[in-house]
Amino acid sequence: MCGICGWLSPPGQRPDLGAVRRMMDRLERRGPDHEGSFSDGPLALGHRRLSILDLSFHGSQPMIDRELGLALAFNGTIYNHPELRQQLRERGHRFTSTGDTEVILKAYAEWGDACVEQLTGMFAFALWNLKTGQLLLARDRLGIKPLYYTEDPAHPQAPFRFASSLPALLAAGGVNTEFDPVALHHQFTLHGSVPAPHTILRGVRKLAPGHRLIIEASGQRRLERYWQIPSEVDESRSQADWQEAIHAALRTAVNRRLRISDVPVGVLLSGGLDSSLIVALAAEAGVTPQTFTIGFDDQPEEKGSEFEFSDPVAARYQTEHHRFHIPNREVQARLPEAVAAMSEPMFAQDAVAFYLLAEQVSRSVKVVLSGQGADEVFGGYFWYPQMAAAEGDDLARFAPLYFDRDHEELQTLLTARFRGPDVTGSRIAQEFARLPGQDYLNRVLALDTSTLIVDDPVKRVDNMTMAFGLEARVPFLDHELVELAMRMPSRFKLDSGGKGILKRIARGRIPDAVIDRPKGYFPVPALKFVRGPFLDFMRDILSSPTAVNRGLFEPAYVQRLLAEPERHFTRLQGSKLWHLAVFELWLQQQGL
C-alpha cells in the first residue's frame, strides 16, 4: 500500500522532476515508511511506501528490472502473488524479493498488458517499458485503489501526469481547475459519487475500475476494459447450494486478506453483521485479530455508538478489543482535517468517523479488514426491495429511490452558468443498458458495486485510513466473491430483510442480536441533525467571501437550508446542508 505518481512528457522532452517531488510530498501520509523516484527519458516515477510485504529494501519502489527493461510504481496488494510467483518460476523467471511488486514485473514480462487479468487483489500501478517507451496504467476490477491523471483537450501536447490522489496532481501545478458540469451534476445527485472518468475538475480524470490505459511512445493512447461485472443469474442452484458456495468464497476472501501480510492485521468492528462475520471467519481461519470500534455522542434522535453490538462479538471470539469514544467537540475540531484528507469531496457523514478511528488504529496495526461492499453485493440497504417492487423502466425504478436531488431541484441549487441537461439520468440509463439479465435487482447491485460505491464508500475508506498510513482491505469486494454473488438470484439476497444469505451463514457464528437488529450505519449524528456549533460552522463556510464570490450555489437555496437544516434530507437520509458545506470547505482547502 502506498502512493504513486508520475510525469510523462511529450516525445523529446524531459519530465519536471520538481513537480514530481511536490506530488510525492503531497502523498507522504499514504506512504510514510520510504520514498523513491526514477526517471528515464520523458518519464519520471515517484513512490511513497507503506511497508506491508517484504519489509526489506528489496521491496522498495519504484522497482526496476534492468534485465527485462521494466520499471514499476505500484499501490495495493496482490493476494495471489505466491501462486503467481510459483507459476512464473516454472516458466523460467527469477526473483530477488519476496513481495508482490516484483511478481507484477515478471507477470508483465510473461503476459504483457494482459498481466492485469492474472492479478487477484487491489491495485493501481504504472509500468514503464524502457525498451519500447510504452506506459501502462492499470486499476483493479472494483476500483479499491485510486488512480487520477491529467487530461486537457484544449492542450493536447501538455505533459501527462498521474497520482494516487487529486490533490497531488494539483500540487504539481498546471491543472485546468474549471468545474466539470457533468461531474457537478453527478456529485449532487449521487450523494457525492462522481463515476469515472469524470472528476469535479475539467483537467483531471480518473481511470475506471477494471480498465487499463496504454500510452505508446508516439503519444497515442488506448483505453481498454479488461473486466466486466456479471449480472445474469444462475437459477440452477438451490438456496442451500448458494449458501455453501458463498460461505466458501467469503472464507477464502477473508483468509487471503489475513495471511498475505508481513505485519499484524486487525478488523474494524462496527457492531454490524458484515464486520462481525469477518471476525467469525477469521476465527475459522485460526486467526484472532485485534478489533477496533468507535462511538460518538448521542443525539436525541439517534445513538452515536454501537458498542452494545460490537462488545459481544469481541467477547465471543476473545479478541484484543479497543473501544474509542469521540465527543462532539472533538468531531467538530477535527472535521477540517478529515475533509482535507479527501481526494475528492465526499458527502458521507461517517468520513470523519473513519478518519478518527484510523488515527487510533494506526497506533496498533498497519493493516485492517473492513466490511465495505457487503450491502451493495448482497442487497442490504432499505431501498433495494423498494426498487425491486417498483414499476417502470430501469431509470424510473431507480432514480426516485436513490437520487439525492431530482434534476429540477438541482437547477435551483446551481447558478445559471453551471446548469445543464440531466446528464446523471442519462449516465445511469447507459450503465443499465450495459448490464444484461432479467433480474432487475441483480442489475442494480451490479451497477452499484462496479460503478457507484467506487467513490463512496470505497474511496472514503481508502482516503481516511491512508491518511494515517493504514491499509484497509475489503474481503466483500474480492472479485471472485463478487462474480459468484452476482450470479445468485436476488431473492436470496433480499431474504430476511436483506443480506439473507449472509445472515444464514452468520447464524450460530455471531450473536442473534447482531444478525436480527435493524440495518445500522456508522453513526455520526451531529452531522445528520445539524444544530448548535455544527450549524454555525457550516454557516460560516457557506457565507464566507470565497464561497459567495465563487457563485456556484444559488443564495436562496443555501439560505433555505441554513434556516431549517433538519427539514432538508436526501432520500437516503443525508443532510443536504452538509453536502454543500463539505463541498465548499474542500474547495477552499485545495486553494480552488
N, C-alpha and C positions, 0 to 999 in steps of 0.2 A: 504494500500500500504506500502510495507516495503522491507526489505532484510532478507532472511533466510539462514541458513547454518546448517551443522550438520556433525557428525562423528559417524560411526558405526564400531566398532572393531569386529574382528572375535570372535566367542564364547569363553568365558573365559578370554577375555582381556578387559582392560579399555580404554576409549577414551582419546585422548590427549587434555586436556582442554586448554592448552596454544595455540595449533593450532586453536581451535575453537575461542579463544579470538582474534587471528590475523585475522581470517576470518570476525568476527564481526566488527573489526576496519576498515577493508577494505570496508565494506558495510555501513559505518556510514552515508554517504551522501544520501543513499536511505531511511534511516530512522533516522532523526535527533532528534525525539521527545522523544524516550525512548529506552532502551535496556533491554534484558532479556536473561537468559540462564537456561537450565535444563539438568540434567543428570540422567541416570538410567541404571545401569549395563554397557553394552557395548556401550550405546548410549549417545550422547550429542547433544542438540539442541541450536542454537543461533538465536537471532532475533533482528532486528533494526526496530523500529516502526515509521511510519508516521501516525499521528492520524487523521483519516478521519471520522470514525464511532465510537460511544461510546467513547468519549474523556476521560472518567474516567479511573481509574486504573483497573476497571472490564474488560476493553478491552485489557489489556496488554498481551503480549505473551513472551515466549511460554505459551499457555493456558493449564492448567492441570485440568482434571476432575477425582478426586481420586475415586469417586463412580463408574464411568464407567471404570477406569483404562486406560485412554487415555491422550496423550499429543500431542499438535499440534503447529507447526510453519507454518504460512500462510502468503502469499503475494498476494494481489489483492483485489477485491471487488465482493461480491455476490449480484447481483441486485434483485434476488427474495428471499432474506433472510426473509423479513417479511411474505411472503406467506408460506415459508417452516417452519418458526417458529410456525405459527398457526397450520399447519398440524401436526407438531411434538408434540405440546402441546396437541392436541386432541388424540394423541397416548400415552400420559402419561409423556412426558418429561418436566422437569422444567428448567427454565433459570434464571441466576443471572446477565446477561449482556444484553445490547440492540443492540449489534453489530452483525456482520455476522460470526465472528470466532467461537463462541460457537455453532452456527447453524451447522457448518461443523462437530463438535464433536458429536452432537446429531444425525445428519444425518448418520454418520458412525455407531453409536450405533444401529440405526434403520435398515440401509440397507447394512452395511458392505462396501466392496470395491466398490460396485455399487453406493455408495453415490454420486460419481462424476457426474453420469448421471442425478442427480436431480438438479444440480447447474447451474444457469444461470449467467454468468459473466466472469471475467478474474481472473485466479488464478494459483498459483503454491504452493503446500504445501507438508509438510512432517508430517505424522501422525504415532505416535508410540503407539503400544498396549502393555501396561505394563504387561498384563496378559499372552500374548502369545509370546512376543518378536518379533512381526511382524512389519516391517516398510513399510508404504505405501507412495509412492511419486506419485503425480498427477499433470498434466498440462492441462490448459484449451484447448478447442477444436481448437481455431485458433492460439494458441501459443503467446498470447499477453503478458503473464508473463513468464520470462525465468527461466530455471532450469538446471544447469550443475552438472555433477558428474564425479568422477574419475573412470577410468577403465583401467587396465593394464594387458592384458592376460599373460604377462611374469611373473607377480607377483600376482597370483590369491588369495593369502592369505593377501594381503595388505588391510589396512582399507578402507572402503567405505566412501567417503566424498562428500558432495553436497553443492551447494550455488547458490545464485541468479546471480552471475557473475563469469566468468572465472578467472579474476584477484584475486578474493577472494580465490579460490582454490590454486592459485599459492602462495598466502601469507601463506597458511598452510604448504607449502613445500612438498617434496616427490612426485612431479608430473613428469611423463615422458614428457619432453618437446621437444622430437623429432618431426619433422614435419610429419603430416599425408599426404602422397602423394595424396590420394583421395581428401582430403579437399583442398589441393593446387590447384588441377585441377578445382574443383568447384569454388573456390574463384576467380580465374582469368578468368573464363568462364561465370559465372552467376552474374556478377557485384557485387561481394562481398558477395553473399549469399552462405552459406555452409549448405545445408539441413541436419537436424538431421538424424542420431545420431552423425554425424561427427563434429569435430572442427579442427582447423589447428594443434592441438597438439594430438599426439597419445594417451596420457594419460588422455584426457578429452573428455567426450561425453556430449550430451545434450538430455534431454527427449523430444521426438517428441510431437507435438501438438496432443491432443485427445488421449493421452496414459497415462497409469498408470504403475508403476513399483513396484512390491511387493517383498520384501526380507523377507524370513522366518527366524525363529530363527536358523535354521540349516545353513543358508547362501545361500540357494537355491533362485535363482531369477526367476521372472516370469514377462515378459513384455507383456502388453495387450493393444490392441487398443479398445477404448470404443466409438469412434465416427468416422464416415466416411462422408466426404462431398458428397452430391448428385451431379450427373451430367447428369441424364436423364431428359429430358424436358417434360413438360405437355402442350400439344397442344390444350387442350380443352377450354382454356380461351381466350377471346378477349384482345386486347391491352388495352381497357378501364378497363376491369376487373383486368388486371395486374397492371395498374396504381393505381387503388383504393387499391388493396391489398398491394402493395409495400409502398404506402403512409402511410397506417395504421401501417404497421410493422415498418417503419422508425420512425414514430412519437412515437410509443411505445419505440423504442430503445433510442431515444433522451430523452424522458421523464424519463425513468429508470435512465439514467446516470446523469440527473439533480437533481432528487429527492432523490436518495439514497446517502445522504451525510449530515453530521452534520457541515460542513463548506461551505463557499461560493464556487460556481462553475463558471468558466469563459469559454470562447471559443477562440481558436486560429483561427483568421480570416485572411486567406491568401489573399483574394480577388478573389478566385476561386469559382466555382459552389458549391463544396461539403461543405466547411466551411460556406459559405453564406447560404446554405439551412439549415444547423444546426441552425444558428441564427434565421431563419424564423420559424422553427419548435419549437424552444424554445419559441418563442413568442406565437405560437399556444397553448403551454402548460402553458401559463401565466407567463413565466419567461423572464426577461430582463437581460441577463448576462453581465458582463464586457467582452469586446472584446479586443484582442491584435494582433497587426500587426507589422512586422519588415521589414526593407528595407536596401539595401546596395548601394554602389556607382555603377553608371552605367559603362559599358564598351562600346566602340563604337559599338560592335556587339549585345549588349543585355542590356536591362534595369535591374536595380538592385532592383526595388521595384514594388509593385502592389497597392500602396496607392490609385491610381485613381479608382480602383475597390472596395477596401475594405471600403473606406470612405463612399460611397453612401449607402452601406448596413448598416453600423453602424448608419448613419443618419436616414435611413428609420425606423429602429427599436429603435432609441433613446437609444442606449447602451452607457454605460460609456466606451468610446473608448480610447485605448492607442496606440500611434504610436511610434516606435523606429527606428531611423536611425543609422546604424553602419558603420563608414568609413572603407575603406580598410586597413588602418594602424592598426586598432583595430582587424579586422578579422585576419590579419597575426599574431599579437601579441598573440591572444587568441587561435589560431589554435591548438597548442600543448595541451592546456587544454581540448579542445573538443575531441581530439584523445585519451587522457588519460582516458576519461570517457567512452570509448567504451569497452564493454565486449569482443568483438572480433573486428578485423579491419574491417571497413566499408568504402565503396568507394563513397557513395552518397555525392555530393558536398554540399548539404544543411544540413549535420550533424552539422556543425558549426553554421548555422543559427538557428537551433532548440536549440542548446546549449545556444547561446547568448539570444535568445528570452526567453527560460525557466528561465534564470537568472533574467530577468526583471519581468516576470510574477509572479515568486515565491514571489516577494515582495508584491503582492496584493492578491493572492489566492493560495490555496493548491491543487485545482482540476481544470482541464481544459478538454473540449471536443475538439477533433481534427478530421479532415476529412479523415485520412488514411484509405485505403481499398476500397474507392468508385470506384476508377479507375479499380481495379482488379475485383471487384464483378460485376460492371456494364459496363465494356468494354470501358474505357475512353482513352486508350493510342493509339497512331497512328499505332502501329504495329499490333494491333488486327485485323482490317479489312484486312490488308495485309496477315495475316495468314489465315483468312477465305477464301480469294481468291486464295491462293497458292495451288499447286498440289503436290501429293506425299503422302508418309506415314506420320504418326504423327510427327516423328522427323524431316523429310525433310521439312515439312511446318513450323516447329517451330524454329529450330536452326539457319538458315541463317538470321532470322529477330530478334533474341533475344540474341544469344551468343555474348559476348564481343570479344572473340577470337576463331577462329577455332582451332581444335586440332593441326593442323600443325603449326600455329603461336605460340601456347603455347610451342611447342617443341623448338622454337627459343628463347622464353623468359626464360625458366627454364634451369639451367645447367643439365648436363647429369644424375647426381645421383638423380635428382628429377623428371625425366621424367617417363612416363609410358603409359599405354593404355588409350583410350578415355573413361574414367570412367564416365564423365559427360553425354556424349551422351547415354551411357548405362543406367544411372540412370534415365534420363528424359524419355527414352523409356519405362522403367519399370513402372514409375509413370503413364504414359498414359495408359499402359495395365491394370492398376487397376481402371481406370475410364470408366465406361460403357456409352453407349449412341451413337446416330448418329449425334448429333450436335457438330461438331469439336470445334468450338469456345467456346462453353459452357464447354467442357472438358479442353480447355486451361485455361479458367478463374478459373475452379475448381483447376487445378494444381497450378496456380499462387497463388490463395487465401489460399490454405491449406498447401503449401509447400515452395514456393519461397519468398513471401513477409514476411514470418515469420522473416527472417533475415534482410530484408530491403524492406519496411520502418518500419515495426512494431517494430523490435528491436531498430532501430535508435531512434524512438520517445521515447520508454521506457528509453533507456540509457541516452539520452540528457536531458529529463525532470527530471528523478530521480536523476541526478547529483545535482539538487537543491531542492530535496525533494518536487517535483511537480508531482502529479498523473495525467497522461493523459488517458482519456477514449475515445474509438473509436466506436461510435454508428454504423458505417457502417460495423463493424465486429461483431455485435450482431449475435449469431449463428442462431437464429430463422429467422432473416432477410436474412442471407446468405443462409440458406436452402431454403427459399422461392425464392430468386433471382436465385439460381442455377437451379430451375425448369422452369424458364421463358425462352422461346426461345431467342437465341442470337440476332435475327433480331430486337427485341425490345430494345436491349441494344446498338447495333451499329447504330440505327436510329439517324438521325440529327447529324451525325459526331461523334457519341459515347456518351454513357450515356443518350441515348434518353429518357428513361423512367424517369430519374431524371430531365431532362430539362423540361419535360411535367409537373412534379409535381411542379417544381420551378417557372414556368411561372405565373406571377401575384404576386408572393411572394417575388422575388428579382428582381433587375433591369434587363431588357433585355440585357443591355450591358455586364453584368456578364455572363448571360446564353449563349449568342451568340458569345462571344470572342473566339479566338483560345485557345486550351488547354494550360494552363500555368503551370509552375513549380515554386518551391520555389527558386528564383534565387540567386545564389552567383557567378556572372560572373567571378570574379578573380580566381576561382578555375577551371573554364572551359577553359577560354582563358588565359593560363598561360604565364606570362611575368613579367619583372622587378623584384621586390623584391620577389615575389612568386616563380619565376623561380629559383632565387638564393637560396631560402630556400629549394626547392626540390633538387637542385643540391648538396647542402651541405649534405643533408641526404643520398642521394644515393652514394655520393663519400666518405662518412666517412669510416674510417678504419674498423669499426664494420660491415658496410654493405658489404664492399669489402671482408673482411675475412669470412663472412658468406657464400659467394659463392652460393647464391640462384639464382640470376639473371645473365643471360649472359651479359657480359660487352658491347658487340656490340649492343645488343637490347637497353640497358639503354642509351648508347651514341646516338643512333639514335633518341630516344625520346627527349633527352636533346637538341639536335641540332635543332630540328624542332617540338617543343611541340604542336603547333597549327595545325599541319598536321596529328596528330595521335589521332583520336577519335574513340570510340566504335560505334557500330550500334545504340546505344541508346543515342549517343552524350555526352558520358563521356570522360574526359581526361585520356588517358592511362598512361601518366606520373604521374598524381595524384594517380592513383591506386598503382603504385609501391612505391611512396614516402610515402603515408599514411600507407601502409602495413609495410614498414621498420621502420617508426617512431614508430608505435605501438609496434613492437617487441622490439625496444630499450627501450621504456618507461617501458616495463614489465621486463626488465633485461634479455631478451632472446637473 
